Amino acid sequence: MKKILYIEASPRKDRSHSINVTKKYIDKFNKDNEYEVKKIDLWNYDLPEFDGDMLNAKYAAIAGTDASAEENNAWAKVIDIFNEFQDADHYIFSVPMWNFSIPYKLKHYIDIVTQPGLSWSYTPEDGYSGLMGGKEATVVYASGDGYGEGTGFESYDLQKPYMTLWLTFIGFAKIESLIADRTLFEPEESEKRALKN
């Protein structure tokens, strides 16, 4: 059975447009497919601090040097979270816009799973390579206003470019976007438009 990993980045739950659109999308996506859906609610998920020991372990991995016992213990938490992350066929992210970008809980999660030797690699000859090849993602974006092409506010949108850059960097082969914008003005209609596209 194929696996969907749904990563939920809004704390608003039933009042969240990104979550409401995502739930409807999952129902539609899974209607004719046999998928197992696993949800990670980032607001009820144990994200360890990316502190000195984790950073030292990361740079030891990059340099190919030995890490201390404390650093290895910290790195084991990163590997556990990454293993859960990479164990899916399709990924769905519900992402509200916060201050023109993404919620800090999602950034924290991204900082943990985006690691050398896990989701990416580097060689002087080939540069950076994503290690999540063949994966597919659907990202549901919600924002209070409109920042799309032709609005004059395109440069304010750091949400979609960041998610696209990150997923491309770690090697995703296909990235689909659903956009529910202007939710402050016509939220219900916005959700309907997102699901039609």
N, C-alpha and C positions, 0 to 999 in steps of 0.2 A: 504493500500500500504506500502511495506517495504521501509525503509529509509537507504540510504548510506550517511555517512559523510566523505567527502574527505578533508583531511587536507594537505595543500600545504606549503612546507617548503623552497622552493627555490625562490629567488628574480629574477632569470634569465629569467623566463617566457618562451618565444618561444625558447630560446637558452638552456633551461634546459633539460638534458636527463631524470632526474627523472620525470619531468612533462610530457614530450613527451611519455614516456613509460606508465605513469599512465593514460593519456587520452586514449591511445589505449586500455589499459586494461579495463577501465571503459566501453568503447564502446563494447568490447568483452563480458565482464561480464554481461552487461545489455541487450545484444542482445535478449535473450530469457526470460528475467525477466522484471517484472514491478517494477522498483525501482525509488524512488524519490531521486535525488542526490543533496545534499547541499554541497557547497564548502566553506571552511574557508581558505582564503589566509592570512597566518600569517604576511605577510609584509604589509597588509592593514587592520589590525585588532587591535582594541583597547585593548591592554593587559596592565592592570594596574600594577604599580610597586608593587612588593611584599614587602611592607615596614613594619615599626614597628607595625602599627595598625592591618594589616593583620596577621602578625606573632603572635601578642598578642592574636588575636581572635582564631587563630589556636590552640595555647597552652591552651586557655580557653576551647576550645572544647575537647581537649585531657584530660584535668584535670577535666572536668565537672563543671567548675566554670562560673560565670557570666562575660560577657564582657561589656566594656563601650559602650556608644552610638556611639562614633567614630569608635570603633573596630567593632561593629555590622554593621555600614554603609560600612566599608571596606569589611567585610565578605559577605555582600549582593552581591557585585560585583563578588566575587568568586563563590557564589551559582548560579548566573545568567549564568556565563560562563560554569560552570559544568553542569547545566541543559541542555544547548544547546549541550554540548559534549555527555551526556549520552542518548540523544534522538535519537538513531540510532540503526539499526539492524546489519549493516556491516560497517566497518571503513576501509578507504584506506588512507595511508600516503605516500606522495612522499618525500623522504629524501635523499638529497645530502650529501656526506661526506665532512665535514669541519674539517681540522686539525685532522683527524682520528676519529672524533666523529660526532655529529649532529649540525646543525645550532643553534645559541643561541636563535633565536626566537622560535624554537620548544621546546627548554629546558625551556624557560620562560613559554610557554603554559602548558607544562607538570607540572611545579612547581605549577601552579595555579589549575589545575584540580585534582592533586593527593593530596587529603585532607582527614583527618580522618572524618568518618561518611558520607562521600560522595562516594569516590572511594575505600576506604579501612577502616578496623576496626582493633582493637587490644584488646585482653583480656589476662590477665596473664595465664589463663588456656589453651587457644587455640592459642595464639600468633597472628600473622598477618593474616588477611583474606581479599581477594579482594572482592569488592562489585559489580563488573561489570560482574558477572557470566553469561555465555551463549553467550557473545558477540564474534564476529569474526572480525579479521583484516587481511588486506593485506598490507604489507609494501614494497614499491618499493625503493630499494637502488641504488644509483648511486655513483661511485667513479672513480677517474681519473686513478687509477692503479688497480692491482688485489691483493686482500688480502685473498683469499679463501684457503681452505685446500690444502696443497702441494706446496704453493708458497714460504714458508719460511718467509712470512710477516704476518702470522695470528695474532700475538700479537699486530700489529699496528691497527687492526680493533676494535675500541671501539664503532662503529656505530651500527652494528647489535646486539652485545651482550647487549648494553644498551636498545635498543628498545624492545628486547625480554624480558629482565628482567623486564622492566617497565610494559609492557602489561600483563605479567604473574602475577606480583605483584598485579595489580588492578583487576585480576580475569578473563582475557580473556580466553575463552575456546579453541580457535583455532587461530593460527597465521601463515599466509602464507607469504613467501618471494619471491620477484622478484628481480633479481640482474642484473644491467647493470654496469659492471666494465670495466676498461681500456678505459674509454671514451676519454682520451687524445690521444689515439693511433688509435682507430678504432671506433669512436662513433656510426656511423650508424649501423655497424655490431653488436656492443654491444647491442644496443636497440633491434635489431631483435632477438638476442640470449635470452635476458631477457623474451621476449614475448613467445618464443617457450617453455621455461621451465615451 
